[in-house]
């Protein structure tokens, strides 16, 4: 009984250590790719940094909802953006 418990604990610790090792390898690989200027890694990093949602404001002329920061001009001559 005690031996079974010991084996179980050893297996759990082994799996835990394996996960830690795999995580460290993954981090090292991503760091290396980032330093090498891998466009995929850079794109993933930018996506993580990018805002998830944007505030929108309604244009008083065309009634379209545009981002409150750097709103695009809708093309009408009296567009306030
Ligand atoms: Zn407009």
PDB file of the backbone (N, CA, C, O) and the ligand in Angstrom, with CONECT records:
HET     ZN  A 101       1
ATOM      1  N   UNK A   1       0.829  -1.198   0.000  1.00  0.00           N
ATOM      2  CA  UNK A   1       0.000   0.000   0.000  1.00  0.00           C
ATOM      3  C   UNK A   1       0.873   1.261   0.000  1.00  0.00           C
ATOM      4  O   UNK A   1       0.682   2.175  -0.802  1.00  0.00           O
ATOM      5  N   UNK A   2       1.835   1.277   0.929  1.00  0.00           N
ATOM      6  CA  UNK A   2       2.716   2.435   1.026  1.00  0.00           C
ATOM      7  C   UNK A   2       3.553   2.596  -0.245  1.00  0.00           C
ATOM      8  O   UNK A   2       3.818   3.708  -0.701  1.00  0.00           O
ATOM      9  N   UNK A   3       3.960   1.450  -0.804  1.00  0.00           N
ATOM     10  CA  UNK A   3       4.762   1.475  -2.029  1.00  0.00           C
ATOM     11  C   UNK A   3       3.959   2.059  -3.186  1.00  0.00           C
ATOM     12  O   UNK A   3       4.474   2.850  -3.977  1.00  0.00           O
ATOM     13  N   UNK A   4       2.661   1.650  -3.278  1.00  0.00           N
ATOM     14  CA  UNK A   4       1.798   2.178  -4.340  1.00  0.00           C
ATOM     15  C   UNK A   4       1.694   3.707  -4.236  1.00  0.00           C
ATOM     16  O   UNK A   4       1.759   4.420  -5.237  1.00  0.00           O
ATOM     17  N   UNK A   5       1.535   4.181  -3.012  1.00  0.00           N
ATOM     18  CA  UNK A   5       1.427   5.624  -2.776  1.00  0.00           C
ATOM     19  C   UNK A   5       2.708   6.330  -3.213  1.00  0.00           C
ATOM     20  O   UNK A   5       2.675   7.393  -3.831  1.00  0.00           O
ATOM     21  N   UNK A   6       3.829   5.710  -2.875  1.00  0.00           N
ATOM     22  CA  UNK A   6       5.127   6.283  -3.222  1.00  0.00           C
ATOM     23  C   UNK A   6       5.289   6.367  -4.743  1.00  0.00           C
ATOM     24  O   UNK A   6       5.761   7.373  -5.273  1.00  0.00           O
ATOM     25  N   UNK A   7       4.886   5.284  -5.442  1.00  0.00           N
ATOM     26  CA  UNK A   7       4.973   5.262  -6.909  1.00  0.00           C
ATOM     27  C   UNK A   7       4.063   6.338  -7.494  1.00  0.00           C
ATOM     28  O   UNK A   7       4.443   7.036  -8.434  1.00  0.00           O
ATOM     29  N   UNK A   8       2.859   6.467  -6.934  1.00  0.00           N
ATOM     30  CA  UNK A   8       1.916   7.483  -7.424  1.00  0.00           C
ATOM     31  C   UNK A   8       2.500   8.890  -7.275  1.00  0.00           C
ATOM     32  O   UNK A   8       2.430   9.703  -8.197  1.00  0.00           O
ATOM     33  N   UNK A   9       3.074   9.163  -6.108  1.00  0.00           N
ATOM     34  CA  UNK A   9       3.683  10.477  -5.863  1.00  0.00           C
ATOM     35  C   UNK A   9       4.827  10.699  -6.850  1.00  0.00           C
ATOM     36  O   UNK A   9       4.973  11.791  -7.399  1.00  0.00           O
ATOM     37  N   UNK A  10       5.638   9.665  -7.075  1.00  0.00           N
ATOM     38  CA  UNK A  10       6.763   9.789  -8.003  1.00  0.00           C
ATOM     39  C   UNK A  10       6.268  10.086  -9.416  1.00  0.00           C
ATOM     40  O   UNK A  10       6.856  10.908 -10.120  1.00  0.00           O
ATOM     41  N   UNK A  11       5.196   9.424  -9.831  1.00  0.00           N
ATOM     42  CA  UNK A  11       4.644   9.640 -11.179  1.00  0.00           C
ATOM     43  C   UNK A  11       4.119  11.071 -11.295  1.00  0.00           C
ATOM     44  O   UNK A  11       4.375  11.752 -12.288  1.00  0.00           O
ATOM     45  N   UNK A  12       3.383  11.524 -10.273  1.00  0.00           N
ATOM     46  CA  UNK A  12       2.817  12.886 -10.310  1.00  0.00           C
ATOM     47  C   UNK A  12       3.942  13.915 -10.389  1.00  0.00           C
ATOM     48  O   UNK A  12       3.882  14.847 -11.192  1.00  0.00           O
ATOM     49  N   UNK A  13       4.968  13.743  -9.553  1.00  0.00           N
ATOM     50  CA  UNK A  13       6.090  14.683  -9.564  1.00  0.00           C
ATOM     51  C   UNK A  13       6.809  14.630 -10.918  1.00  0.00           C
ATOM     52  O   UNK A  13       7.225  15.662 -11.446  1.00  0.00           O
ATOM     53  N   UNK A  14       6.951  13.435 -11.467  1.00  0.00           N
ATOM     54  CA  UNK A  14       7.615  13.292 -12.766  1.00  0.00           C
ATOM     55  C   UNK A  14       6.866  14.016 -13.869  1.00  0.00           C
ATOM     56  O   UNK A  14       7.473  14.711 -14.684  1.00  0.00           O
ATOM     57  N   UNK A  15       5.545  13.857 -13.901  1.00  0.00           N
ATOM     58  CA  UNK A  15       4.731  14.529 -14.924  1.00  0.00           C
ATOM     59  C   UNK A  15       4.822  16.042 -14.747  1.00  0.00           C
ATOM     60  O   UNK A  15       4.931  16.788 -15.720  1.00  0.00           O
ATOM     61  N   UNK A  16       4.776  16.481 -13.495  1.00  0.00           N
ATOM     62  CA  UNK A  16       4.851  17.917 -13.190  1.00  0.00           C
ATOM     63  C   UNK A  16       6.180  18.505 -13.687  1.00  0.00           C
ATOM     64  O   UNK A  16       6.212  19.564 -14.314  1.00  0.00           O
ATOM     65  N   UNK A  17       7.268  17.795 -13.393  1.00  0.00           N
ATOM     66  CA  UNK A  17       8.589  18.253 -13.832  1.00  0.00           C
ATOM     67  C   UNK A  17       8.690  18.261 -15.358  1.00  0.00           C
ATOM     68  O   UNK A  17       9.304  19.153 -15.944  1.00  0.00           O
ATOM     69  N   UNK A  18       8.075  17.247 -15.998  1.00  0.00           N
ATOM     70  CA  UNK A  18       8.102  17.190 -17.464  1.00  0.00           C
ATOM     71  C   UNK A  18       7.382  18.399 -18.052  1.00  0.00           C
ATOM     72  O   UNK A  18       7.849  18.989 -19.026  1.00  0.00           O
ATOM     73  N   UNK A  19       6.242  18.768 -17.462  1.00  0.00           N
ATOM     74  CA  UNK A  19       5.508  19.943 -17.942  1.00  0.00           C
ATOM     75  C   UNK A  19       6.323  21.213 -17.759  1.00  0.00           C
ATOM     76  O   UNK A  19       6.369  22.068 -18.643  1.00  0.00           O
ATOM     77  N   UNK A  20       6.967  21.327 -16.600  1.00  0.00           N
ATOM     78  CA  UNK A  20       7.799  22.509 -16.350  1.00  0.00           C
ATOM     79  C   UNK A  20       8.916  22.618 -17.384  1.00  0.00           C
ATOM     80  O   UNK A  20       9.219  23.696 -17.897  1.00  0.00           O
ATOM     81  N   UNK A  21       9.524  21.449 -17.675  1.00  0.00           N
ATOM     82  CA  UNK A  21      10.623  21.433 -18.638  1.00  0.00           C
ATOM     83  C   UNK A  21      10.121  21.832 -20.028  1.00  0.00           C
ATOM     84  O   UNK A  21      10.760  22.617 -20.729  1.00  0.00           O
ATOM     85  N   UNK A  22       8.959  21.275 -20.417  1.00  0.00           N
ATOM     86  CA  UNK A  22       8.401  21.586 -21.738  1.00  0.00           C
ATOM     87  C   UNK A  22       8.065  23.067 -21.841  1.00  0.00           C
ATOM     88  O   UNK A  22       8.271  23.689 -22.884  1.00  0.00           O
ATOM     89  N   UNK A  23       7.546  23.626 -20.753  1.00  0.00           N
ATOM     90  CA  UNK A  23       7.200  25.048 -20.745  1.00  0.00           C
ATOM     91  C   UNK A  23       8.448  25.917 -20.912  1.00  0.00           C
ATOM     92  O   UNK A  23       8.442  26.912 -21.637  1.00  0.00           O
ATOM     93  N   UNK A  24       9.521  25.511 -20.219  1.00  0.00           N
ATOM     94  CA  UNK A  24      10.775  26.264 -20.304  1.00  0.00           C
ATOM     95  C   UNK A  24      11.335  26.211 -21.720  1.00  0.00           C
ATOM     96  O   UNK A  24      11.829  27.209 -22.244  1.00  0.00           O
ATOM     97  N   UNK A  25      11.249  25.022 -22.334  1.00  0.00           N
ATOM     98  CA  UNK A  25      11.722  24.882 -23.717  1.00  0.00           C
ATOM     99  C   UNK A  25      10.924  25.789 -24.653  1.00  0.00           C
ATOM    100  O   UNK A  25      11.484  26.451 -25.527  1.00  0.00           O
ATOM    101  N   UNK A  26       9.597  25.804 -24.450  1.00  0.00           N
ATOM    102  CA  UNK A  26       8.724  26.620 -25.305  1.00  0.00           C
ATOM    103  C   UNK A  26       9.075  28.100 -25.162  1.00  0.00           C
ATOM    104  O   UNK A  26       9.163  28.823 -26.154  1.00  0.00           O
ATOM    105  N   UNK A  27       9.275  28.546 -23.915  1.00  0.00           N
ATOM    106  CA  UNK A  27       9.627  29.945 -23.667  1.00  0.00           C
ATOM    107  C   UNK A  27      10.945  30.295 -24.335  1.00  0.00           C
ATOM    108  O   UNK A  27      11.087  31.357 -24.941  1.00  0.00           O
ATOM    109  N   UNK A  28      11.918  29.376 -24.216  1.00  0.00           N
ATOM    110  CA  UNK A  28      13.232  29.631 -24.799  1.00  0.00           C
ATOM    111  C   UNK A  28      13.119  29.720 -26.315  1.00  0.00           C
ATOM    112  O   UNK A  28      13.752  30.569 -26.943  1.00  0.00           O
ATOM    113  N   UNK A  29      12.289  28.817 -26.915  1.00  0.00           N
ATOM    114  CA  UNK A  29      12.102  28.819 -28.360  1.00  0.00           C
ATOM    115  C   UNK A  29      11.453  30.130 -28.811  1.00  0.00           C
ATOM    116  O   UNK A  29      11.869  30.721 -29.808  1.00  0.00           O
ATOM    117  N   UNK A  30      10.435  30.578 -28.076  1.00  0.00           N
ATOM    118  CA  UNK A  30       9.763  31.829 -28.447  1.00  0.00           C
ATOM    119  C   UNK A  30      10.705  33.020 -28.321  1.00  0.00           C
ATOM    120  O   UNK A  30      10.700  33.922 -29.158  1.00  0.00           O
ATOM    121  N   UNK A  31      11.518  33.012 -27.258  1.00  0.00           N
ATOM    122  CA  UNK A  31      12.469  34.108 -27.052  1.00  0.00           C
ATOM    123  C   UNK A  31      13.477  34.147 -28.196  1.00  0.00           C
ATOM    124  O   UNK A  31      13.813  35.215 -28.709  1.00  0.00           O
ATOM    125  N   UNK A  32      13.955  32.961 -28.590  1.00  0.00           N
ATOM    126  CA  UNK A  32      14.930  32.890 -29.674  1.00  0.00           C
ATOM    127  C   UNK A  32      14.308  33.380 -30.984  1.00  0.00           C
ATOM    128  O   UNK A  32      14.932  34.114 -31.750  1.00  0.00           O
ATOM    129  N   UNK A  33      13.057  32.952 -31.222  1.00  0.00           N
ATOM    130  CA  UNK A  33      12.372  33.353 -32.452  1.00  0.00           C
ATOM    131  C   UNK A  33      12.145  34.863 -32.465  1.00  0.00           C
ATOM    132  O   UNK A  33      12.242  35.514 -33.505  1.00  0.00           O
ATOM    133  N   UNK A  34      11.836  35.410 -31.266  1.00  0.00           N
ATOM    134  CA  UNK A  34      11.588  36.850 -31.183  1.00  0.00           C
ATOM    135  C   UNK A  34      12.872  37.626 -31.484  1.00  0.00           C
ATOM    136  O   UNK A  34      12.869  38.624 -32.205  1.00  0.00           O
ATOM    137  N   UNK A  35      13.973  37.129 -30.902  1.00  0.00           N
ATOM    138  CA  UNK A  35      15.254  37.806 -31.116  1.00  0.00           C
ATOM    139  C   UNK A  35      15.691  37.695 -32.571  1.00  0.00           C
ATOM    140  O   UNK A  35      16.329  38.604 -33.104  1.00  0.00           O
ATOM    141  N   UNK A  36      15.346  36.577 -33.213  1.00  0.00           N
ATOM    142  CA  UNK A  36      15.724  36.385 -34.611  1.00  0.00           C
ATOM    143  C   UNK A  36      14.805  37.160 -35.549  1.00  0.00           C
ATOM    144  O   UNK A  36      15.044  37.205 -36.756  1.00  0.00           O
ATOM    145  N   UNK A  37      13.754  37.772 -35.001  1.00  0.00           N
ATOM    146  CA  UNK A  37      12.857  38.560 -35.828  1.00  0.00           C
ATOM    147  C   UNK A  37      11.882  37.724 -36.620  1.00  0.00           C
ATOM    148  O   UNK A  37      11.475  38.096 -37.721  1.00  0.00           O
ATOM    149  N   UNK A  38      11.502  36.570 -36.046  1.00  0.00           N
ATOM    150  CA  UNK A  38      10.521  35.705 -36.702  1.00  0.00           C
ATOM    151  C   UNK A  38       9.209  36.479 -36.848  1.00  0.00           C
ATOM    152  O   UNK A  38       8.623  36.883 -35.843  1.00  0.00           O
ATOM    153  N   UNK A  39       8.738  36.694 -38.089  1.00  0.00           N
ATOM    154  CA  UNK A  39       7.515  37.487 -38.275  1.00  0.00           C
ATOM    155  C   UNK A  39       6.296  36.863 -37.601  1.00  0.00           C
ATOM    156  O   UNK A  39       5.402  37.578 -37.148  1.00  0.00           O
ATOM    157  N   UNK A  40       6.257  35.521 -37.533  1.00  0.00           N
ATOM    158  CA  UNK A  40       5.113  34.862 -36.890  1.00  0.00           C
ATOM    159  C   UNK A  40       5.074  35.199 -35.401  1.00  0.00           C
ATOM    160  O   UNK A  40       4.022  35.524 -34.850  1.00  0.00           O
ATOM    161  N   UNK A  41       6.255  35.115 -34.755  1.00  0.00           N
ATOM    162  CA  UNK A  41       6.323  35.397 -33.319  1.00  0.00           C
ATOM    163  C   UNK A  41       5.994  36.861 -33.061  1.00  0.00           C
ATOM    164  O   UNK A  41       5.313  37.202 -32.094  1.00  0.00           O
ATOM    165  N   UNK A  42       6.493  37.723 -33.951  1.00  0.00           N
ATOM    166  CA  UNK A  42       6.228  39.151 -33.787  1.00  0.00           C
ATOM    167  C   UNK A  42       4.729  39.431 -33.953  1.00  0.00           C
ATOM    168  O   UNK A  42       4.152  40.220 -33.204  1.00  0.00           O
ATOM    169  N   UNK A  43       4.108  38.778 -34.939  1.00  0.00           N
ATOM    170  CA  UNK A  43       2.679  38.989 -35.169  1.00  0.00           C
ATOM    171  C   UNK A  43       1.870  38.532 -33.963  1.00  0.00           C
ATOM    172  O   UNK A  43       0.903  39.182 -33.566  1.00  0.00           O
ATOM    173  N   UNK A  44       2.283  37.394 -33.380  1.00  0.00           N
ATOM    174  CA  UNK A  44       1.561  36.875 -32.215  1.00  0.00           C
ATOM    175  C   UNK A  44       1.717  37.835 -31.038  1.00  0.00           C
ATOM    176  O   UNK A  44       0.774  38.063 -30.279  1.00  0.00           O
ATOM    177  N   UNK A  45       2.913  38.392 -30.897  1.00  0.00           N
ATOM    178  CA  UNK A  45       3.167  39.338 -29.814  1.00  0.00           C
ATOM    179  C   UNK A  45       2.324  40.598 -29.995  1.00  0.00           C
ATOM    180  O   UNK A  45       1.735  41.104 -29.040  1.00  0.00           O
ATOM    181  N   UNK A  46       2.272  41.103 -31.237  1.00  0.00           N
ATOM    182  CA  UNK A  46       1.483  42.297 -31.508  1.00  0.00           C
ATOM    183  C   UNK A  46       0.011  42.037 -31.258  1.00  0.00           C
ATOM    184  O   UNK A  46      -0.697  42.907 -30.751  1.00  0.00           O
ATOM    185  N   UNK A  47      -0.456  40.847 -31.610  1.00  0.00           N
ATOM    186  CA  UNK A  47      -1.864  40.518 -31.394  1.00  0.00           C
ATOM    187  C   UNK A  47      -2.178  40.495 -29.908  1.00  0.00           C
ATOM    188  O   UNK A  47      -3.267  40.890 -29.491  1.00  0.00           O
ATOM    189  N   UNK A  48      -1.214  40.029 -29.101  1.00  0.00           N
ATOM    190  CA  UNK A  48      -1.436  39.993 -27.659  1.00  0.00           C
ATOM    191  C   UNK A  48      -1.455  41.404 -27.088  1.00  0.00           C
ATOM    192  O   UNK A  48      -2.172  41.685 -26.128  1.00  0.00           O
ATOM    193  N   UNK A  49      -0.657  42.293 -27.688  1.00  0.00           N
ATOM    194  CA  UNK A  49      -0.556  43.650 -27.180  1.00  0.00           C
ATOM    195  C   UNK A  49      -1.727  44.516 -27.645  1.00  0.00           C
ATOM    196  O   UNK A  49      -2.072  45.499 -26.990  1.00  0.00           O
ATOM    197  N   UNK A  50      -2.343  44.148 -28.788  1.00  0.00           N
ATOM    198  CA  UNK A  50      -3.391  44.970 -29.381  1.00  0.00           C
ATOM    199  C   UNK A  50      -4.629  44.985 -28.489  1.00  0.00           C
ATOM    200  O   UNK A  50      -4.918  44.000 -27.809  1.00  0.00           O
ATOM    201  N   UNK A  51      -5.351  46.088 -28.490  1.00  0.00           N
ATOM    202  CA  UNK A  51      -6.570  46.145 -27.677  1.00  0.00           C
ATOM    203  C   UNK A  51      -7.632  45.194 -28.208  1.00  0.00           C
ATOM    204  O   UNK A  51      -7.747  44.989 -29.416  1.00  0.00           O
ATOM    205  N   UNK A  52      -8.399  44.620 -27.305  1.00  0.00           N
ATOM    206  CA  UNK A  52      -9.431  43.654 -27.695  1.00  0.00           C
ATOM    207  C   UNK A  52     -10.693  44.366 -28.187  1.00  0.00           C
ATOM    208  O   UNK A  52     -11.425  43.822 -29.014  1.00  0.00           O
ATOM    209  N   UNK A  53     -10.949  45.561 -27.692  1.00  0.00           N
ATOM    210  CA  UNK A  53     -12.176  46.270 -28.064  1.00  0.00           C
ATOM    211  C   UNK A  53     -11.854  47.740 -28.261  1.00  0.00           C
ATOM    212  O   UNK A  53     -10.887  48.255 -27.701  1.00  0.00           O
ATOM    213  N   UNK A  54     -12.665  48.406 -29.056  1.00  0.00           N
ATOM    214  CA  UNK A  54     -12.458  49.825 -29.320  1.00  0.00           C
ATOM    215  C   UNK A  54     -13.740  50.583 -29.050  1.00  0.00           C
ATOM    216  O   UNK A  54     -14.836  50.077 -29.292  1.00  0.00           O
ATOM    217  N   UNK A  55     -13.600  51.797 -28.547  1.00  0.00           N
ATOM    218  CA  UNK A  55     -14.765  52.659 -28.370  1.00  0.00           C
ATOM    219  C   UNK A  55     -15.138  53.252 -29.720  1.00  0.00           C
ATOM    220  O   UNK A  55     -14.272  53.674 -30.487  1.00  0.00           O
ATOM    221  N   UNK A  56     -16.430  53.277 -29.999  1.00  0.00           N
ATOM    222  CA  UNK A  56     -16.903  53.835 -31.262  1.00  0.00           C
ATOM    223  C   UNK A  56     -17.735  55.082 -30.983  1.00  0.00           C
ATOM    224  O   UNK A  56     -18.414  55.182 -29.961  1.00  0.00           O
ATOM    225  N   UNK A  57     -17.667  56.022 -31.909  1.00  0.00           N
ATOM    226  CA  UNK A  57     -18.522  57.211 -31.837  1.00  0.00           C
ATOM    227  C   UNK A  57     -19.281  57.310 -33.152  1.00  0.00           C
ATOM    228  O   UNK A  57     -18.794  56.886 -34.200  1.00  0.00           O
ATOM    229  N   UNK A  58     -20.491  57.880 -33.082  1.00  0.00           N
ATOM    230  CA  UNK A  58     -21.288  58.003 -34.290  1.00  0.00           C
ATOM    231  C   UNK A  58     -20.966  59.310 -34.997  1.00  0.00           C
ATOM    232  O   UNK A  58     -20.942  60.374 -34.379  1.00  0.00           O
ATOM    233  N   UNK A  59     -20.724  59.219 -36.282  1.00  0.00           N
ATOM    234  CA  UNK A  59     -20.465  60.412 -37.084  1.00  0.00           C
ATOM    235  C   UNK A  59     -21.769  61.192 -37.198  1.00  0.00           C
ATOM    236  O   UNK A  59     -22.815  60.624 -37.510  1.00  0.00           O
ATOM    237  N   UNK A  60     -21.698  62.512 -36.941  1.00  0.00           N
ATOM    238  CA  UNK A  60     -22.914  63.327 -36.938  1.00  0.00           C
ATOM    239  C   UNK A  60     -23.437  63.553 -38.359  1.00  0.00           C
ATOM    240  O   UNK A  60     -24.587  63.958 -38.529  1.00  0.00           O
ATOM    241  N   UNK A  61     -22.628  63.302 -39.361  1.00  0.00           N
ATOM    242  CA  UNK A  61     -23.041  63.559 -40.741  1.00  0.00           C
ATOM    243  C   UNK A  61     -23.545  62.289 -41.414  1.00  0.00           C
ATOM    244  O   UNK A  61     -24.644  62.261 -41.969  1.00  0.00           O
ATOM    245  N   UNK A  62     -22.712  61.219 -41.358  1.00  0.00           N
ATOM    246  CA  UNK A  62     -23.085  60.011 -42.097  1.00  0.00           C
ATOM    247  C   UNK A  62     -23.694  58.943 -41.189  1.00  0.00           C
ATOM    248  O   UNK A  62     -24.111  57.890 -41.671  1.00  0.00           O
ATOM    249  N   UNK A  63     -23.751  59.201 -39.882  1.00  0.00           N
ATOM    250  CA  UNK A  63     -24.331  58.279 -38.906  1.00  0.00           C
ATOM    251  C   UNK A  63     -23.578  56.955 -38.776  1.00  0.00           C
ATOM    252  O   UNK A  63     -24.048  56.046 -38.092  1.00  0.00           O
ATOM    253  N   UNK A  64     -22.431  56.837 -39.414  1.00  0.00           N
ATOM    254  CA  UNK A  64     -21.638  55.614 -39.293  1.00  0.00           C
ATOM    255  C   UNK A  64     -20.901  55.631 -37.958  1.00  0.00           C
ATOM    256  O   UNK A  64     -20.518  56.692 -37.466  1.00  0.00           O
ATOM    257  N   UNK A  65     -20.703  54.436 -37.368  1.00  0.00           N
ATOM    258  CA  UNK A  65     -19.929  54.335 -36.129  1.00  0.00           C
ATOM    259  C   UNK A  65     -18.455  54.148 -36.493  1.00  0.00           C
ATOM    260  O   UNK A  65     -18.086  53.211 -37.201  1.00  0.00           O
ATOM    261  N   UNK A  66     -17.634  55.054 -35.998  1.00  0.00           N
ATOM    262  CA  UNK A  66     -16.201  55.035 -36.312  1.00  0.00           C
ATOM    263  C   UNK A  66     -15.413  54.986 -35.002  1.00  0.00           C
ATOM    264  O   UNK A  66     -15.923  55.397 -33.960  1.00  0.00           O
ATOM    265  N   UNK A  67     -14.172  54.486 -35.045  1.00  0.00           N
ATOM    266  CA  UNK A  67     -13.353  54.468 -33.835  1.00  0.00           C
ATOM    267  C   UNK A  67     -13.146  55.883 -33.300  1.00  0.00           C
ATOM    268  O   UNK A  67     -12.949  56.826 -34.066  1.00  0.00           O
ATOM    269  N   UNK A  68     -13.193  56.020 -31.954  1.00  0.00           N
ATOM    270  CA  UNK A  68     -13.032  57.356 -31.379  1.00  0.00           C
ATOM    271  C   UNK A  68     -11.605  57.862 -31.550  1.00  0.00           C
ATOM    272  O   UNK A  68     -11.369  59.069 -31.597  1.00  0.00           O
ATOM    273  N   UNK A  69     -10.640  56.917 -31.644  1.00  0.00           N
ATOM    274  CA  UNK A  69      -9.255  57.316 -31.902  1.00  0.00           C
ATOM    275  C   UNK A  69      -8.986  57.179 -33.392  1.00  0.00           C
ATOM    276  O   UNK A  69      -9.264  56.132 -33.977  1.00  0.00           O
ATOM    277  N   UNK A  70      -8.457  58.211 -34.007  1.00  0.00           N
ATOM    278  CA  UNK A  70      -8.144  58.238 -35.432  1.00  0.00           C
ATOM    279  C   UNK A  70      -9.325  57.776 -36.296  1.00  0.00           C
ATOM    280  O   UNK A  70      -9.197  56.816 -37.055  1.00  0.00           O
ATOM    281  N   UNK A  71     -10.474  58.456 -36.183  1.00  0.00           N
ATOM    282  CA  UNK A  71     -11.606  58.024 -37.004  1.00  0.00           C
ATOM    283  C   UNK A  71     -11.353  58.313 -38.480  1.00  0.00           C
ATOM    284  O   UNK A  71     -10.786  59.352 -38.817  1.00  0.00           O
ATOM    285  N   UNK A  72     -11.768  57.406 -39.362  1.00  0.00           N
ATOM    286  CA  UNK A  72     -11.552  57.640 -40.799  1.00  0.00           C
ATOM    287  C   UNK A  72     -12.585  58.616 -41.342  1.00  0.00           C
ATOM    288  O   UNK A  72     -13.707  58.690 -40.841  1.00  0.00           O
ATOM    289  N   UNK A  73     -12.207  59.348 -42.347  1.00  0.00           N
ATOM    290  CA  UNK A  73     -13.123  60.274 -43.011  1.00  0.00           C
ATOM    291  C   UNK A  73     -14.019  59.466 -43.939  1.00  0.00           C
ATOM    292  O   UNK A  73     -13.541  58.611 -44.685  1.00  0.00           O
ATOM    293  N   UNK A  74     -15.324  59.739 -43.893  1.00  0.00           N
ATOM    294  CA  UNK A  74     -16.243  58.945 -44.703  1.00  0.00           C
ATOM    295  C   UNK A  74     -16.296  59.419 -46.145  1.00  0.00           C
ATOM    296  O   UNK A  74     -16.938  58.782 -46.981  1.00  0.00           O
ATOM    297  N   UNK A  75     -15.636  60.516 -46.447  1.00  0.00           N
ATOM    298  CA  UNK A  75     -15.584  60.968 -47.829  1.00  0.00           C
ATOM    299  C   UNK A  75     -16.515  62.121 -48.117  1.00  0.00           C
ATOM    300  O   UNK A  75     -16.351  62.800 -49.130  1.00  0.00           O
ATOM    301  N   UNK A  76     -17.501  62.368 -47.247  1.00  0.00           N
ATOM    302  CA  UNK A  76     -18.412  63.498 -47.481  1.00  0.00           C
ATOM    303  C   UNK A  76     -17.677  64.805 -47.138  1.00  0.00           C
ATOM    304  O   UNK A  76     -16.841  64.836 -46.236  1.00  0.00           O
ATOM    305  N   UNK A  77     -17.990  65.846 -47.845  1.00  0.00           N
ATOM    306  CA  UNK A  77     -17.260  67.109 -47.620  1.00  0.00           C
ATOM    307  C   UNK A  77     -17.484  67.684 -46.220  1.00  0.00           C
ATOM    308  O   UNK A  77     -16.607  68.369 -45.695  1.00  0.00           O
ATOM    309  N   UNK A  78     -18.652  67.418 -45.601  1.00  0.00           N
ATOM    310  CA  UNK A  78     -18.910  67.999 -44.293  1.00  0.00           C
ATOM    311  C   UNK A  78     -18.635  67.010 -43.149  1.00  0.00           C
ATOM    312  O   UNK A  78     -19.090  67.226 -42.026  1.00  0.00           O
ATOM    313  N   UNK A  79     -17.898  65.934 -43.426  1.00  0.00           N
ATOM    314  CA  UNK A  79     -17.570  64.952 -42.381  1.00  0.00           C
ATOM    315  C   UNK A  79     -16.609  65.597 -41.375  1.00  0.00           C
ATOM    316  O   UNK A  79     -15.588  66.160 -41.769  1.00  0.00           O
ATOM    317  N   UNK A  80     -16.929  65.516 -40.092  1.00  0.00           N
ATOM    318  CA  UNK A  80     -16.075  66.158 -39.089  1.00  0.00           C
ATOM    319  C   UNK A  80     -14.753  65.420 -38.843  1.00  0.00           C
ATOM    320  O   UNK A  80     -13.874  65.955 -38.167  1.00  0.00           O
ATOM    321  N   UNK A  81     -14.600  64.238 -39.363  1.00  0.00           N
ATOM    322  CA  UNK A  81     -13.375  63.470 -39.066  1.00  0.00           C
ATOM    323  C   UNK A  81     -12.292  63.678 -40.118  1.00  0.00           C
ATOM    324  O   UNK A  81     -11.208  63.103 -40.010  1.00  0.00           O
TER     325      UNK A  81
HETATM  326 ZN    ZN A 101     -18.635  60.858 -41.575  1.00  0.00          ZN
END
